[in-house]
């Protein structure tokens, strides 16, 4: 997680509450980086939740690398959607 987030998001310490990890991941970052890191955290949490639901309700399991690929894909789509179109 640290590598693909360019160091913005740290792997949580064992036993650390999610809320504490989330806050500590964002507190010391400049505003622009904080927004990027918050997006990474949200998309990661969302995809972990969706994977949990697939396993519970559909009996389908993806590997960690497959879930990671889905996270990266959604982040790429978000990035493409938020680009400001150029003026010709």
N, CA, C and O atoms as CSV, one atom per row, in Angstrom:
chain,resi,resn,atom,element,x,y,z
A,1,UNK,N,N,0.836,-1.192,0.000
A,1,UNK,CA,C,0.000,0.000,0.000
A,1,UNK,C,C,0.876,1.248,0.000
A,1,UNK,O,O,0.589,2.218,-0.702
A,2,UNK,N,N,1.913,1.217,0.769
A,2,UNK,CA,C,2.791,2.388,0.844
A,2,UNK,C,C,3.434,2.680,-0.508
A,2,UNK,O,O,3.558,3.838,-0.908
A,3,UNK,N,N,3.844,1.620,-1.212
A,3,UNK,CA,C,4.505,1.816,-2.504
A,3,UNK,C,C,3.582,2.410,-3.547
A,3,UNK,O,O,3.946,3.389,-4.198
A,4,UNK,N,N,2.392,1.845,-3.726
A,4,UNK,CA,C,1.520,2.326,-4.790
A,4,UNK,C,C,0.822,3.622,-4.441
A,4,UNK,O,O,0.244,4.261,-5.319
A,5,UNK,N,N,0.860,4.031,-3.173
A,5,UNK,CA,C,0.268,5.329,-2.805
A,5,UNK,C,C,1.333,6.424,-2.741
A,5,UNK,O,O,1.072,7.524,-2.255
A,6,UNK,N,N,2.531,6.116,-3.235
A,6,UNK,CA,C,3.646,7.068,-3.219
A,6,UNK,C,C,3.952,7.536,-1.798
A,6,UNK,O,O,4.326,8.689,-1.581
A,7,UNK,N,N,3.787,6.629,-0.832
A,7,UNK,CA,C,4.098,6.942,0.558
A,7,UNK,C,C,3.024,7.711,1.305
A,7,UNK,O,O,3.212,8.050,2.473
A,8,UNK,N,N,1.887,7.998,0.648
A,8,UNK,CA,C,0.834,8.777,1.307
A,8,UNK,C,C,0.066,7.965,2.345
A,8,UNK,O,O,-0.401,8.517,3.342
A,9,UNK,N,N,-0.065,6.669,2.120
A,9,UNK,CA,C,-0.834,5.818,3.029
A,9,UNK,C,C,0.081,4.740,3.579
A,9,UNK,O,O,0.776,4.052,2.832
A,10,UNK,N,N,0.072,4.605,4.891
A,10,UNK,CA,C,0.901,3.615,5.570
A,10,UNK,C,C,0.075,2.385,5.927
A,10,UNK,O,O,-1.128,2.488,6.166
A,11,UNK,N,N,0.712,1.238,5.962
A,11,UNK,CA,C,0.052,0.022,6.434
A,11,UNK,C,C,-0.182,0.194,7.933
A,11,UNK,O,O,0.728,0.600,8.657
A,12,UNK,N,N,-1.387,-0.108,8.404
A,12,UNK,CA,C,-1.670,0.091,9.834
A,12,UNK,C,C,-0.908,-0.888,10.717
A,12,UNK,O,O,-0.608,-2.011,10.312
A,13,UNK,N,N,-0.603,-0.444,11.918
A,13,UNK,CA,C,0.011,-1.316,12.907
A,13,UNK,C,C,-1.027,-2.321,13.395
A,13,UNK,O,O,-2.211,-1.992,13.479
A,14,UNK,N,N,-0.599,-3.546,13.718
A,14,UNK,CA,C,-1.549,-4.529,14.243
A,14,UNK,C,C,-2.248,-3.993,15.494
A,14,UNK,O,O,-1.618,-3.392,16.364
A,15,UNK,N,N,-3.554,-4.220,15.566
A,15,UNK,CA,C,-4.329,-3.807,16.726
A,15,UNK,C,C,-4.799,-2.368,16.696
A,15,UNK,O,O,-5.561,-1.956,17.571
A,16,UNK,N,N,-4.370,-1.595,15.718
A,16,UNK,CA,C,-4.774,-0.194,15.628
A,16,UNK,C,C,-6.205,-0.124,15.095
A,16,UNK,O,O,-6.536,-0.797,14.119
A,17,UNK,N,N,-7.041,0.674,15.721
A,17,UNK,CA,C,-8.410,0.855,15.263
A,17,UNK,C,C,-8.394,1.538,13.896
A,17,UNK,O,O,-7.533,2.372,13.620
A,18,UNK,N,N,-9.347,1.177,13.052
A,18,UNK,CA,C,-9.408,1.741,11.695
A,18,UNK,C,C,-9.513,3.257,11.734
A,18,UNK,O,O,-8.831,3.947,10.976
A,19,UNK,N,N,-10.356,3.778,12.605
A,19,UNK,CA,C,-10.530,5.228,12.688
A,19,UNK,C,C,-9.221,5.920,13.060
A,19,UNK,O,O,-8.891,6.962,12.495
A,20,UNK,N,N,-8.477,5.352,14.002
A,20,UNK,CA,C,-7.196,5.933,14.413
A,20,UNK,C,C,-6.187,5.880,13.270
A,20,UNK,O,O,-5.449,6.838,13.041
A,21,UNK,N,N,-6.159,4.751,12.552
A,21,UNK,CA,C,-5.251,4.619,11.412
A,21,UNK,C,C,-5.610,5.643,10.342
A,21,UNK,O,O,-4.728,6.296,9.783
A,22,UNK,N,N,-6.899,5.784,10.057
A,22,UNK,CA,C,-7.374,6.724,9.040
A,22,UNK,C,C,-6.938,8.143,9.401
A,22,UNK,O,O,-6.371,8.858,8.575
A,23,UNK,N,N,-7.209,8.540,10.642
A,23,UNK,CA,C,-6.850,9.898,11.077
A,23,UNK,C,C,-5.349,10.121,11.048
A,23,UNK,O,O,-4.883,11.162,10.586
A,24,UNK,N,N,-4.581,9.143,11.542
A,24,UNK,CA,C,-3.126,9.314,11.570
A,24,UNK,C,C,-2.546,9.333,10.162
A,24,UNK,O,O,-1.508,9.951,9.923
A,25,UNK,N,N,-3.213,8.656,9.227
A,25,UNK,CA,C,-2.744,8.665,7.843
A,25,UNK,C,C,-2.927,10.036,7.188
A,25,UNK,O,O,-2.196,10.391,6.263
A,26,UNK,N,N,-3.902,10.799,7.669
A,26,UNK,CA,C,-4.227,12.077,7.024
A,26,UNK,C,C,-3.735,13.314,7.775
A,26,UNK,O,O,-3.501,14.356,7.162
A,27,UNK,N,N,-3.579,13.210,9.080
A,27,UNK,CA,C,-3.313,14.389,9.918
A,27,UNK,C,C,-2.098,15.210,9.520
A,27,UNK,O,O,-2.172,16.439,9.517
A,28,UNK,N,N,-1.001,14.582,9.191
A,28,UNK,CA,C,0.247,15.319,8.983
A,28,UNK,C,C,0.540,15.641,7.521
A,28,UNK,O,O,1.654,16.039,7.180
A,29,UNK,N,N,-0.455,15.471,6.663
A,29,UNK,CA,C,-0.235,15.728,5.242
A,29,UNK,C,C,-0.707,17.126,4.855
A,29,UNK,O,O,-1.657,17.642,5.444
A,30,UNK,N,N,-0.054,17.743,3.870
A,30,UNK,CA,C,-0.568,19.003,3.329
A,30,UNK,C,C,-1.952,18.766,2.715
A,30,UNK,O,O,-2.289,17.632,2.372
A,31,UNK,N,N,-2.735,19.801,2.578
A,31,UNK,CA,C,-4.125,19.679,2.133
A,31,UNK,C,C,-4.255,18.905,0.817
A,31,UNK,O,O,-5.093,18.011,0.709
A,32,UNK,N,N,-3.444,19.237,-0.169
A,32,UNK,CA,C,-3.543,18.567,-1.473
A,32,UNK,C,C,-3.257,17.073,-1.343
A,32,UNK,O,O,-3.970,16.255,-1.923
A,33,UNK,N,N,-2.229,16.714,-0.595
A,33,UNK,CA,C,-1.902,15.303,-0.380
A,33,UNK,C,C,-2.960,14.615,0.466
A,33,UNK,O,O,-3.248,13.434,0.271
A,34,UNK,N,N,-3.539,15.356,1.408
A,34,UNK,CA,C,-4.577,14.786,2.278
A,34,UNK,C,C,-5.789,14.368,1.447
A,34,UNK,O,O,-6.392,13.327,1.705
A,35,UNK,N,N,-6.139,15.168,0.462
A,35,UNK,CA,C,-7.277,14.820,-0.411
A,35,UNK,C,C,-6.979,13.571,-1.219
A,35,UNK,O,O,-7.850,12.717,-1.383
A,36,UNK,N,N,-5.770,13.456,-1.723
A,36,UNK,CA,C,-5.380,12.278,-2.507
A,36,UNK,C,C,-5.394,11.042,-1.609
A,36,UNK,O,O,-5.950,10.007,-1.973
A,37,UNK,N,N,-4.775,11.162,-0.430
A,37,UNK,CA,C,-4.710,10.031,0.496
A,37,UNK,C,C,-6.112,9.616,0.955
A,37,UNK,O,O,-6.394,8.424,1.081
A,38,UNK,N,N,-6.980,10.581,1.203
A,38,UNK,CA,C,-8.357,10.264,1.606
A,38,UNK,C,C,-9.065,9.486,0.499
A,38,UNK,O,O,-9.803,8.540,0.774
A,39,UNK,N,N,-8.843,9.883,-0.736
A,39,UNK,CA,C,-9.423,9.147,-1.861
A,39,UNK,C,C,-8.912,7.722,-1.931
A,39,UNK,O,O,-9.681,6.788,-2.158
A,40,UNK,N,N,-7.601,7.555,-1.735
A,40,UNK,CA,C,-7.022,6.209,-1.727
A,40,UNK,C,C,-7.629,5.354,-0.620
A,40,UNK,O,O,-7.971,4.191,-0.833
A,41,UNK,N,N,-7.756,5.945,0.562
A,41,UNK,CA,C,-8.342,5.212,1.685
A,41,UNK,C,C,-9.792,4.839,1.407
A,41,UNK,O,O,-10.207,3.714,1.689
A,42,UNK,N,N,-10.557,5.762,0.863
A,42,UNK,CA,C,-11.973,5.495,0.583
A,42,UNK,C,C,-12.142,4.388,-0.460
A,42,UNK,O,O,-12.945,3.474,-0.274
A,43,UNK,N,N,-11.390,4.472,-1.544
A,43,UNK,CA,C,-11.516,3.452,-2.582
A,43,UNK,C,C,-11.022,2.094,-2.089
A,43,UNK,O,O,-11.573,1.061,-2.467
A,44,UNK,N,N,-10.006,2.089,-1.263
A,44,UNK,CA,C,-9.520,0.833,-0.698
A,44,UNK,C,C,-10.567,0.219,0.222
A,44,UNK,O,O,-10.886,-0.964,0.103
A,45,UNK,N,N,-11.099,1.019,1.137
A,45,UNK,CA,C,-12.120,0.513,2.065
A,45,UNK,C,C,-13.354,0.041,1.296
A,45,UNK,O,O,-13.913,-1.010,1.610
A,46,UNK,N,N,-13.776,0.798,0.307
A,46,UNK,CA,C,-14.952,0.449,-0.485
A,46,UNK,C,C,-14.758,-0.894,-1.190
A,46,UNK,O,O,-15.666,-1.726,-1.201
A,47,UNK,N,N,-13.584,-1.108,-1.777
A,47,UNK,CA,C,-13.336,-2.352,-2.495
A,47,UNK,C,C,-13.160,-3.538,-1.556
A,47,UNK,O,O,-13.532,-4.658,-1.907
A,48,UNK,N,N,-12.612,-3.320,-0.391
A,48,UNK,CA,C,-12.543,-4.395,0.603
A,48,UNK,C,C,-13.954,-4.769,1.044
A,48,UNK,O,O,-14.260,-5.949,1.215
A,49,UNK,N,N,-14.807,-3.776,1.229
A,49,UNK,CA,C,-16.206,-4.035,1.600
A,49,UNK,C,C,-16.936,-4.803,0.491
A,49,UNK,O,O,-17.678,-5.746,0.766
A,50,UNK,N,N,-16.720,-4.391,-0.763
A,50,UNK,CA,C,-17.367,-5.092,-1.870
A,50,UNK,C,C,-16.874,-6.534,-1.970
A,50,UNK,O,O,-17.657,-7.434,-2.273
A,51,UNK,N,N,-15.589,-6.758,-1.718
A,51,UNK,CA,C,-15.052,-8.119,-1.731
A,51,UNK,C,C,-15.670,-8.944,-0.617
A,51,UNK,O,O,-16.001,-10.113,-0.815
A,52,UNK,N,N,-15.823,-8.352,0.533
A,52,UNK,CA,C,-16.480,-9.042,1.648
A,52,UNK,C,C,-17.898,-9.453,1.251
A,52,UNK,O,O,-18.320,-10.578,1.518
A,53,UNK,N,N,-18.627,-8.543,0.615
A,53,UNK,CA,C,-19.990,-8.852,0.196
A,53,UNK,C,C,-20.036,-9.940,-0.871
A,53,UNK,O,O,-20.924,-10.792,-0.839
A,54,UNK,N,N,-19.095,-9.927,-1.818
A,54,UNK,CA,C,-19.037,-10.995,-2.822
A,54,UNK,C,C,-18.841,-12.345,-2.147
A,54,UNK,O,O,-19.481,-13.330,-2.516
A,55,UNK,N,N,-17.962,-12.386,-1.165
A,55,UNK,CA,C,-17.699,-13.648,-0.468
A,55,UNK,C,C,-18.908,-14.117,0.333
A,55,UNK,O,O,-19.245,-15.301,0.311
A,56,UNK,N,N,-19.558,-13.205,1.034
A,56,UNK,CA,C,-20.681,-13.568,1.896
A,56,UNK,C,C,-21.931,-13.895,1.089
A,56,UNK,O,O,-22.591,-14.900,1.351
A,57,UNK,N,N,-22.259,-13.062,0.115
A,57,UNK,CA,C,-23.552,-13.184,-0.558
A,57,UNK,C,C,-23.511,-13.951,-1.875
A,57,UNK,O,O,-24.528,-14.495,-2.304
A,58,UNK,N,N,-22.345,-14.001,-2.519
A,58,UNK,CA,C,-22.262,-14.687,-3.806
A,58,UNK,C,C,-21.363,-15.917,-3.764
A,58,UNK,O,O,-21.342,-16.705,-4.709
A,59,UNK,N,N,-20.624,-16.081,-2.675
A,59,UNK,CA,C,-19.717,-17.220,-2.563
A,59,UNK,C,C,-18.539,-17.147,-3.514
A,59,UNK,O,O,-17.944,-18.169,-3.854
A,60,UNK,N,N,-18.205,-15.948,-3.941
A,60,UNK,CA,C,-17.095,-15.720,-4.876
A,60,UNK,C,C,-15.962,-15.030,-4.123
A,60,UNK,O,O,-16.192,-14.069,-3.389
A,61,UNK,N,N,-14.740,-15.523,-4.306
A,61,UNK,CA,C,-13.584,-14.926,-3.638
A,61,UNK,C,C,-12.551,-14.485,-4.655
A,61,UNK,O,O,-12.195,-15.238,-5.562
A,62,UNK,N,N,-12.074,-13.270,-4.501
A,62,UNK,CA,C,-10.964,-12.759,-5.314
A,62,UNK,C,C,-9.711,-12.777,-4.447
A,62,UNK,O,O,-9.790,-12.696,-3.222
A,63,UNK,N,N,-8.569,-12.882,-5.088
A,63,UNK,CA,C,-7.304,-12.818,-4.354
A,63,UNK,C,C,-7.018,-11.366,-3.982
A,63,UNK,O,O,-7.637,-10.442,-4.510
A,64,UNK,N,N,-6.086,-11.186,-3.079
A,64,UNK,CA,C,-5.695,-9.826,-2.689
A,64,UNK,C,C,-5.194,-9.041,-3.895
A,64,UNK,O,O,-5.484,-7.851,-4.020
A,65,UNK,N,N,-4.446,-9.691,-4.782
A,65,UNK,CA,C,-3.932,-8.980,-5.959
A,65,UNK,C,C,-5.065,-8.609,-6.920
A,65,UNK,O,O,-4.983,-7.585,-7.599
A,66,UNK,N,N,-6.119,-9.428,-6.988
A,66,UNK,CA,C,-7.266,-9.080,-7.828
A,66,UNK,C,C,-8.025,-7.882,-7.250
A,66,UNK,O,O,-8.456,-7.000,-7.992
A,67,UNK,N,N,-8.187,-7.855,-5.929
A,67,UNK,CA,C,-8.850,-6.718,-5.289
A,67,UNK,C,C,-8.000,-5.466,-5.485
A,67,UNK,O,O,-8.532,-4.387,-5.750
A,68,UNK,N,N,-6.695,-5.605,-5.356
A,68,UNK,CA,C,-5.789,-4.483,-5.585
A,68,UNK,C,C,-5.942,-3.953,-7.013
A,68,UNK,O,O,-5.958,-2.741,-7.229
A,69,UNK,N,N,-6.053,-4.863,-7.988
A,69,UNK,CA,C,-6.234,-4.447,-9.382
A,69,UNK,C,C,-7.550,-3.688,-9.552
A,69,UNK,O,O,-7.606,-2.715,-10.304
A,70,UNK,N,N,-8.603,-4.117,-8.866
A,70,UNK,CA,C,-9.885,-3.412,-8.933
A,70,UNK,C,C,-9.772,-2.007,-8.329
A,70,UNK,O,O,-10.338,-1.048,-8.853
A,71,UNK,N,N,-9.039,-1.905,-7.231
A,71,UNK,CA,C,-8.833,-0.596,-6.602
A,71,UNK,C,C,-8.110,0.337,-7.572
A,71,UNK,O,O,-8.522,1.479,-7.774
A,72,UNK,N,N,-7.035,-0.161,-8.166
A,72,UNK,CA,C,-6.275,0.657,-9.105
A,72,UNK,C,C,-7.115,1.044,-10.313
A,72,UNK,O,O,-7.008,2.165,-10.810
A,73,UNK,N,N,-7.947,0.130,-10.786
A,73,UNK,CA,C,-8.814,0.423,-11.927
A,73,UNK,C,C,-9.813,1.531,-11.581
A,73,UNK,O,O,-9.999,2.466,-12.360
A,74,UNK,N,N,-10.450,1.425,-10.418
A,74,UNK,CA,C,-11.407,2.457,-10.011
A,74,UNK,C,C,-10.720,3.800,-9.790
A,74,UNK,O,O,-11.277,4.843,-10.132
A,75,UNK,N,N,-9.525,3.783,-9.227
A,75,UNK,CA,C,-8.792,5.033,-9.053
A,75,UNK,C,C,-8.452,5.656,-10.401
A,75,UNK,O,O,-8.515,6.875,-10.561
A,76,UNK,N,N,-8.094,4.818,-11.367
A,76,UNK,CA,C,-7.803,5.314,-12.708
A,76,UNK,C,C,-9.026,5.930,-13.356
A,76,UNK,O,O,-8.926,6.970,-14.007
A,77,UNK,N,N,-10.195,5.293,-13.185
A,77,UNK,CA,C,-11.438,5.844,-13.722
A,77,UNK,C,C,-11.786,7.169,-13.051
A,77,UNK,O,O,-12.224,8.112,-13.709
A,78,UNK,N,N,-11.587,7.231,-11.741
A,78,UNK,CA,C,-11.856,8.478,-11.005
A,78,UNK,C,C,-10.947,9.595,-11.514
A,78,UNK,O,O,-11.389,10.719,-11.751
A,79,UNK,N,N,-9.668,9.258,-11.676
A,79,UNK,CA,C,-8.707,10.243,-12.161
A,79,UNK,C,C,-9.109,10.744,-13.553
A,79,UNK,O,O,-9.064,11.945,-13.820
A,80,UNK,N,N,-9.499,9.830,-14.431
A,80,UNK,CA,C,-9.899,10.211,-15.789
A,80,UNK,C,C,-11.164,11.068,-15.767
A,80,UNK,O,O,-11.296,12.004,-16.555
A,81,UNK,N,N,-12.083,10.750,-14.872
A,81,UNK,CA,C,-13.336,11.501,-14.798
A,81,UNK,C,C,-13.133,12.919,-14.273
A,81,UNK,O,O,-13.887,13.826,-14.626
A,82,UNK,N,N,-12.120,13.113,-13.433
A,82,UNK,CA,C,-11.905,14.421,-12.823
A,82,UNK,C,C,-10.962,15.324,-13.605
A,82,UNK,O,O,-10.747,16.475,-13.224
A,83,UNK,N,N,-10.406,14.821,-14.680
A,83,UNK,CA,C,-9.511,15.651,-15.487
A,83,UNK,C,C,-10.272,16.807,-16.101
A,83,UNK,O,O,-11.408,16.662,-16.553
A,84,UNK,N,N,-9.631,17.940,-16.107
A,84,UNK,CA,C,-10.229,19.115,-16.746
A,84,UNK,C,C,-9.915,19.024,-18.235
A,84,UNK,O,O,-8.750,18.922,-18.619
A,85,UNK,N,N,-10.952,19.059,-19.078
A,85,UNK,CA,C,-10.683,18.957,-20.517
A,85,UNK,C,C,-9.881,20.148,-21.020
A,85,UNK,O,O,-10.076,21.278,-20.573
A,86,UNK,N,N,-8.993,19.884,-21.941
A,86,UNK,CA,C,-8.189,20.944,-22.535
A,86,UNK,C,C,-9.002,21.779,-23.502
A,86,UNK,O,O,-9.983,21.309,-24.079
A,87,UNK,N,N,-8.594,22.994,-23.667
A,87,UNK,CA,C,-9.263,23.886,-24.605
A,87,UNK,C,C,-8.429,23.930,-25.869
A,87,UNK,O,O,-7.227,24.189,-25.822
A,88,UNK,N,N,-9.072,23.677,-27.001
A,88,UNK,CA,C,-8.337,23.674,-28.275
A,88,UNK,C,C,-8.419,25.019,-28.947
A,88,UNK,O,O,-7.861,25.204,-30.028
